[in-house]
Amino acid sequence: MSADLLITFNAGSSSVKIGLFEVDGAVSRRLASGVIDFRKTPLSFRVTEGPAIFKVDLKARTTDDLSEVLAETFSWLAKHFDLRHIAAVGHRVVHGGDTFAGPVRIDETSIKAIDALSALAPLHQPQCVRLIRAIQKLRSDVVQVASFDTSFHRTNADVVRRFAIPRALHESGIKRYGFHGLSYKYIAGELARRAPGVAWGKVIIAHLGSGASLCAIEDGVSRDSSMGFSTLDGIPMATRCGALDPGVLLHLLGPLGRTITEVEDTLYHQSGLLGVSGISADSRELLMSDQPEAREAIALFTFRIAGEIGRLAATLGGIDALVFTAGIGEHQPQIRAEICDRLAWLGLKLSPAANAANAEEISTRSSPVSAYIIPTNEEQVIADEAFSVLNERAPAP
């Protein structure tokens, strides 16, 4: 294989993370990373290459197919990297439904299947399809691979995946899927490398960022997750509500007369830490605020997380380790401390010094439940899966 560069795309609702990886034998190594922020005008493209950081204002228009944006982005990257030698482009796709159990090479059939799932992930899936189409237009010669956030949770038992609704609705696809699977896959692998003594036991991973969820793993595979049918479910997030009594939806749509669009905007963009505090969606700002509403938002956040950890421990029949990851999980000692204080009944004992230092292991030696901080790396999983698909043998005729 002459190509030696992998590019990954991690599409969010308002931004796209880009990773550039060098292929060296069977290993892919990150060279640089970047983020295109669609919330700013002009469009902002921020690139990190080792210690160097570049901020580029893009002149391209944000069209429906994103081709102009990607053309300008690739043009800038080509000045720094040899884009003639691209082995593959890998994409994070939020929803794979029951259609995709692992990474796949993208062709017209798989694109249509991915697009058909857009109703299940309306904020993320259409953006991903646009990126795939734009790269097809820009570099039709390049192999593209899709990695699915839901695939990691396909090991969940049927009783975990079901809602107590009519069977016909379940069979039509209304069930619990789980998300953040690429992050959980990475953390499960890293935990096996760093702490093999607990990695194959009963572990709960807390992916705490702007989007947040929890996952229960045993023997290195997913057994349950806080997110269910959609990325709204589970614990409160920056602007998303988390678990909500469905009667609230009936009340909003019925007596209060809200439209579906208004309800969607409220639950996805005006709730969570922002909604409770009325101040900010950023937990760092809330921790620095002396306003009681800020304190209440943080208290609710940590209370719901601790409660969900208790539920997931029931799924596993116990807990051997708790792992914190993502922006909040990796960098905010106070949030971690408040969550662990609420879990003292499990025997979890946090080391204040290790926690304050963001150390890898933050529990005390005497704690029956170990606690760790492990930085996540979704882009590495996307690159590794793209590389694995690229090197699969063609099926025999």
C-alpha positions as CSV (number, residue, x, y, z in Angstrom):
1,M,0.0,0.0,0.0
2,S,1.7,3.2,-1.2
3,A,-0.7,5.6,0.6
4,D,0.5,6.7,4.0
5,L,-2.0,9.2,5.4
6,L,-5.4,8.7,7.1
7,I,-7.9,11.5,7.6
8,T,-10.7,11.3,10.1
9,F,-13.9,13.4,10.4
10,N,-15.9,13.6,13.6
11,A,-19.0,15.5,12.7
12,G,-21.0,17.3,15.4
13,S,-24.1,19.4,15.1
14,S,-22.2,22.7,14.7
15,S,-18.5,21.7,14.3
16,V,-16.3,19.1,12.6
17,K,-13.2,17.6,14.2
18,I,-10.5,16.5,11.7
19,G,-7.6,14.2,12.5
20,L,-4.5,13.5,10.3
21,F,-2.7,10.2,10.9
22,E,0.4,8.7,9.5
23,V,0.2,5.1,8.6
24,D,3.3,3.2,9.8
25,G,3.0,-0.6,9.2
26,A,0.0,-1.7,11.2
27,V,-0.1,1.4,13.4
28,S,-1.6,4.9,12.7
29,R,0.0,7.8,14.5
30,R,-1.7,11.2,14.8
31,L,0.2,14.1,13.0
32,A,-2.3,16.9,13.6
33,S,-5.8,17.7,14.5
34,G,-8.2,20.5,13.6
35,V,-11.7,21.8,14.2
36,I,-14.0,23.7,11.8
37,D,-16.5,25.7,13.8
38,F,-19.7,26.4,11.8
39,R,-21.0,28.8,14.5
40,K,-18.6,31.6,13.7
41,T,-18.5,34.0,10.7
42,P,-16.1,33.8,8.9
43,L,-15.8,30.0,9.4
44,S,-12.9,29.2,11.8
45,F,-10.5,26.3,11.2
46,R,-8.2,25.7,14.1
47,V,-5.3,23.3,13.6
48,T,-2.9,21.8,16.1
49,E,0.3,20.2,14.9
50,G,2.6,19.3,17.9
51,P,3.2,22.5,19.9
52,A,2.1,24.7,17.0
53,I,-1.4,26.1,16.7
54,F,-2.8,27.6,13.5
55,K,-6.1,29.6,13.2
56,V,-7.4,30.0,9.7
57,D,-10.4,32.0,8.7
58,L,-12.1,30.3,5.8
59,K,-13.6,32.3,3.0
60,A,-15.8,29.5,1.7
61,R,-19.6,29.7,2.0
62,T,-21.4,27.1,4.1
63,T,-23.4,25.4,1.3
64,D,-25.7,22.5,1.8
65,D,-23.2,20.0,0.4
66,L,-20.2,21.5,2.3
67,S,-18.0,21.1,-0.8
68,E,-16.7,24.6,-0.8
69,V,-15.7,24.4,2.9
70,L,-13.9,21.1,2.4
71,A,-12.2,22.2,-0.8
72,E,-10.6,25.2,1.0
73,T,-9.8,23.1,4.1
74,F,-8.0,20.5,1.9
75,S,-6.2,23.2,0.0
76,W,-4.8,24.6,3.3
77,L,-3.9,21.1,4.5
78,A,-2.1,20.3,1.2
79,K,0.4,23.1,1.9
80,H,1.5,21.2,5.1
81,F,0.8,17.6,4.3
82,D,1.1,15.4,1.2
83,L,-2.6,14.8,0.4
84,R,-1.6,12.9,-2.7
85,H,-1.1,9.9,-0.5
86,I,-4.3,9.4,1.4
87,A,-5.0,5.8,2.4
88,A,-8.5,6.4,3.5
89,V,-10.9,8.9,5.1
90,G,-12.7,7.7,8.2
91,H,-16.0,9.1,9.6
92,R,-17.6,9.0,13.0
93,V,-21.3,8.2,12.3
94,V,-23.5,8.7,15.4
95,H,-26.2,6.2,14.5
96,G,-25.9,2.8,13.0
97,G,-29.2,1.5,14.2
98,D,-29.5,-2.3,13.9
99,T,-28.1,-2.1,10.4
100,F,-24.4,-1.7,11.3
101,A,-22.5,-3.8,13.9
102,G,-19.0,-2.5,13.0
103,P,-17.1,-0.2,10.6
104,V,-17.9,-0.5,6.9
105,R,-16.4,0.7,3.6
106,I,-18.7,3.4,2.3
107,D,-20.4,2.8,-1.0
108,E,-23.7,4.0,-2.4
109,T,-25.7,1.3,-0.6
110,S,-24.2,2.1,2.8
111,I,-24.6,5.9,2.3
112,K,-28.3,5.4,1.7
113,A,-28.6,3.2,4.8
114,I,-26.8,5.8,6.9
115,D,-29.0,8.6,5.5
116,A,-32.1,6.5,6.3
117,L,-31.2,6.7,10.0
118,S,-31.1,10.5,10.0
119,A,-34.5,10.6,11.7
120,L,-32.9,8.9,14.7
121,A,-30.1,11.4,15.0
122,P,-31.3,14.6,13.3
123,L,-28.5,16.9,14.6
124,H,-25.6,14.8,13.6
125,Q,-26.4,12.2,10.9
126,P,-27.3,14.7,8.0
127,Q,-24.0,16.6,8.7
128,C,-22.1,13.3,8.3
129,V,-23.8,12.4,5.1
130,R,-23.0,15.8,3.7
131,L,-19.3,15.3,4.6
132,I,-19.2,11.9,2.9
133,R,-20.8,13.3,-0.3
134,A,-18.5,16.3,-0.3
135,I,-15.4,14.1,-0.1
136,Q,-16.8,11.9,-2.8
137,K,-17.1,15.0,-5.0
138,L,-13.6,16.3,-4.0
139,R,-11.6,13.1,-3.9
140,S,-13.6,10.3,-5.6
141,D,-10.4,8.2,-5.7
142,V,-10.3,7.9,-1.9
143,V,-11.7,5.0,0.1
144,Q,-14.1,6.2,2.9
145,V,-15.0,4.2,6.0
146,A,-17.8,4.7,8.5
147,S,-17.4,4.0,12.2
148,F,-20.5,3.9,14.3
149,D,-21.1,5.3,17.8
150,T,-23.8,2.7,18.4
151,S,-21.9,-0.4,17.4
152,F,-20.1,-0.8,20.7
153,H,-23.4,-1.2,22.5
154,R,-24.7,-4.1,20.3
155,T,-23.6,-6.4,23.1
156,N,-26.4,-5.1,25.4
157,A,-28.9,-7.7,26.3
158,D,-32.5,-7.5,24.9
159,V,-33.9,-6.6,28.3
160,V,-31.5,-3.6,28.5
161,R,-32.4,-2.4,25.0
162,R,-36.2,-2.6,25.5
163,F,-38.7,0.1,26.5
164,A,-41.9,-1.0,28.1
165,I,-43.9,-0.1,24.9
166,P,-45.9,-2.3,22.5
167,R,-43.7,-4.9,20.8
168,A,-44.5,-3.6,17.4
169,L,-42.9,-0.3,18.2
170,H,-39.8,-2.0,19.5
171,E,-39.6,-4.0,16.3
172,S,-40.0,-0.8,14.3
173,G,-36.7,0.4,15.8
174,I,-37.8,2.3,19.0
175,K,-35.3,0.9,21.4
176,R,-32.2,1.8,23.4
177,Y,-29.1,2.1,21.2
178,G,-26.5,3.9,23.4
179,F,-24.0,6.4,22.1
180,H,-20.4,7.6,22.5
181,G,-19.3,4.1,21.6
182,L,-16.1,5.1,19.9
183,S,-15.0,6.8,23.1
184,Y,-15.9,3.8,25.2
185,K,-14.1,1.5,22.9
186,Y,-11.0,3.5,23.2
187,I,-11.2,3.7,27.0
188,A,-11.9,0.0,27.3
189,G,-8.7,-0.7,25.4
190,E,-6.6,1.9,27.3
191,L,-7.9,0.5,30.6
192,A,-6.8,-3.0,29.6
193,R,-3.3,-1.6,28.8
194,R,-3.0,0.6,31.9
195,A,-4.8,-1.4,34.6
196,P,-5.3,-5.0,33.4
197,G,-6.1,-6.1,36.9
198,V,-9.5,-4.3,36.8
199,A,-10.1,-3.9,33.0
200,W,-11.9,-7.3,32.7
201,G,-14.1,-6.7,35.7
202,K,-17.1,-4.5,36.3
203,V,-16.3,-1.0,35.1
204,I,-18.3,2.1,34.6
205,I,-17.0,4.8,32.3
206,A,-18.2,8.4,32.6
207,H,-17.8,10.3,29.4
208,L,-18.5,13.8,30.6
209,G,-18.3,16.6,28.1
210,S,-20.8,18.9,26.4
211,G,-22.5,15.7,25.5
212,A,-22.3,13.3,28.4
213,S,-23.2,9.7,29.1
214,L,-22.1,6.7,31.1
215,C,-21.4,3.1,30.1
216,A,-21.2,-0.1,32.1
217,I,-18.7,-2.6,30.7
218,E,-17.8,-6.1,31.8
219,D,-15.1,-8.3,30.2
220,G,-14.3,-5.3,28.1
221,V,-17.7,-5.1,26.3
222,S,-20.8,-2.8,26.8
223,R,-23.6,-4.1,29.0
224,D,-25.6,-1.0,29.5
225,S,-25.5,2.8,28.8
226,S,-27.2,5.9,30.2
227,M,-28.2,7.1,26.7
228,G,-31.0,5.2,25.0
229,F,-33.0,5.9,21.9
230,S,-31.5,9.4,21.4
231,T,-28.6,11.5,22.5
232,L,-31.1,13.4,24.8
233,D,-31.4,10.6,27.2
234,G,-29.6,9.8,30.5
235,I,-27.8,12.4,32.5
236,P,-28.1,16.2,32.1
237,M,-25.6,17.8,29.7
238,A,-24.4,21.2,28.7
239,T,-27.7,22.1,26.9
240,R,-29.5,18.8,26.8
241,C,-32.0,17.7,29.4
242,G,-31.1,14.1,30.0
243,A,-33.8,11.7,31.1
244,L,-37.3,13.3,31.2
245,D,-40.7,12.1,32.2
246,P,-42.6,11.6,28.8
247,G,-45.5,13.3,30.5
248,V,-43.6,16.5,30.3
249,L,-43.5,16.2,26.5
250,L,-47.3,15.6,26.4
251,H,-47.8,18.6,28.5
252,L,-45.6,20.8,26.4
253,L,-47.2,19.7,23.1
254,G,-50.8,19.6,24.6
255,P,-51.8,22.2,27.2
256,L,-48.9,24.5,26.6
257,G,-49.3,24.4,22.8
258,R,-45.6,24.1,21.9
259,T,-44.7,23.0,18.4
260,I,-42.4,20.0,17.9
261,T,-39.7,22.4,16.6
262,E,-40.0,24.5,19.8
263,V,-39.9,21.4,22.0
264,E,-36.9,20.0,20.1
265,D,-35.0,23.3,20.5
266,T,-35.9,23.5,24.2
267,L,-34.7,20.0,25.0
268,Y,-31.5,20.0,22.8
269,H,-30.4,23.6,23.1
270,Q,-32.0,25.4,26.2
271,S,-31.9,22.7,28.9
272,G,-29.2,21.0,30.9
273,L,-26.6,23.2,32.7
274,L,-27.7,26.2,30.7
275,G,-31.4,25.7,31.4
276,V,-31.0,25.1,35.1
277,S,-28.5,27.9,35.8
278,G,-29.8,30.5,33.3
279,I,-26.1,31.5,33.2
280,S,-24.0,29.2,31.1
281,A,-23.7,25.8,29.5
282,D,-20.0,25.7,30.5
283,S,-19.5,23.9,33.9
284,R,-16.2,25.8,34.3
285,E,-18.1,29.1,34.4
286,L,-20.7,27.7,36.8
287,L,-18.0,26.4,39.2
288,M,-16.6,30.0,39.3
289,S,-19.9,31.6,39.8
290,D,-21.3,32.5,43.3
291,Q,-24.9,32.5,42.0
292,P,-27.2,30.0,43.7
293,E,-28.6,28.9,40.3
294,A,-25.1,28.0,39.2
295,R,-24.6,25.9,42.3
296,E,-27.9,24.2,41.8
297,A,-27.0,23.3,38.2
298,I,-23.8,21.6,39.3
299,A,-25.5,19.8,42.2
300,L,-28.2,18.4,39.8
301,F,-25.5,17.4,37.3
302,T,-23.5,15.4,39.9
303,F,-26.6,14.0,41.6
304,R,-28.0,12.5,38.4
305,I,-24.6,11.1,37.4
306,A,-24.1,9.4,40.8
307,G,-27.7,8.0,40.6
308,E,-27.1,6.6,37.1
309,I,-23.8,5.0,38.2
310,G,-25.9,3.3,40.9
311,R,-28.3,2.0,38.3
312,L,-25.5,0.8,36.0
313,A,-23.8,-0.9,39.0
314,A,-27.1,-2.9,39.4
315,T,-26.8,-4.0,35.8
316,L,-23.3,-5.2,36.4
317,G,-24.1,-6.7,39.8
318,G,-21.3,-4.6,41.4
319,I,-18.5,-2.2,40.4
320,D,-14.7,-2.6,40.4
321,A,-13.7,0.6,38.8
322,L,-14.9,4.0,37.7
323,V,-13.2,5.9,34.8
324,F,-13.6,9.6,34.1
325,T,-13.0,10.8,30.5
326,A,-13.8,13.7,28.1
327,G,-13.5,17.4,28.8
328,I,-15.2,17.6,32.2
329,G,-14.2,14.2,33.3
330,E,-10.6,14.7,32.5
331,H,-10.1,18.3,33.8
332,Q,-12.5,19.2,36.5
333,P,-11.6,17.8,40.0
334,Q,-14.5,19.4,41.8
335,I,-17.1,17.7,39.6
336,R,-15.3,14.3,40.1
337,A,-15.1,14.9,43.8
338,E,-18.8,15.7,44.1
339,I,-19.8,12.6,42.1
340,C,-17.5,10.4,44.2
341,D,-18.7,11.8,47.5
342,R,-22.2,10.7,46.5
343,L,-20.8,7.2,45.8
344,A,-19.3,6.7,49.2
345,W,-21.9,4.1,49.9
346,L,-20.2,1.9,47.3
347,G,-16.9,2.2,49.3
348,L,-15.3,4.5,46.8
349,K,-12.6,6.6,48.4
350,L,-11.0,9.5,46.5
351,S,-7.5,10.8,47.0
352,P,-7.9,14.6,47.2
353,A,-4.3,15.2,46.2
354,A,-4.4,12.8,43.2
355,N,-7.8,14.1,42.1
356,A,-6.6,17.7,42.3
357,A,-3.6,16.9,40.2
358,N,-5.7,15.1,37.5
359,A,-3.6,12.0,38.1
360,E,-4.3,8.7,36.3
361,E,-5.4,6.9,39.4
362,I,-7.4,9.1,41.8
363,S,-8.7,6.6,44.4
364,T,-6.9,5.7,47.6
365,R,-5.1,2.4,47.9
366,S,-7.7,1.2,50.5
367,S,-10.6,2.0,48.2
368,P,-12.5,-1.2,47.1
369,V,-13.5,0.7,44.0
370,S,-10.7,2.1,41.9
371,A,-11.1,5.4,40.1
372,Y,-9.2,6.6,37.1
373,I,-8.8,9.5,34.6
374,I,-8.1,8.4,31.1
375,P,-8.2,10.9,28.2
376,T,-10.4,9.7,25.3
377,N,-9.4,9.7,21.7
378,E,-12.3,9.0,19.3
379,E,-10.3,10.0,16.3
380,Q,-7.7,7.3,17.0
381,V,-10.5,4.7,17.0
382,I,-11.9,6.1,13.7
383,A,-8.4,5.9,12.2
384,D,-7.7,2.4,13.4
385,E,-11.1,1.1,12.2
386,A,-10.6,2.8,8.8
387,F,-7.2,1.1,8.5
388,S,-8.6,-2.3,9.5
389,V,-11.4,-2.0,6.9
390,L,-8.9,-0.9,4.3
391,N,-6.8,-4.0,4.9
392,E,-9.6,-6.5,4.9
393,R,-9.3,-9.2,2.2
394,A,-11.8,-9.0,-0.5
395,P,-14.4,-11.7,-0.3
396,A,-13.8,-14.8,-2.4
397,P,-15.9,-14.9,-5.6
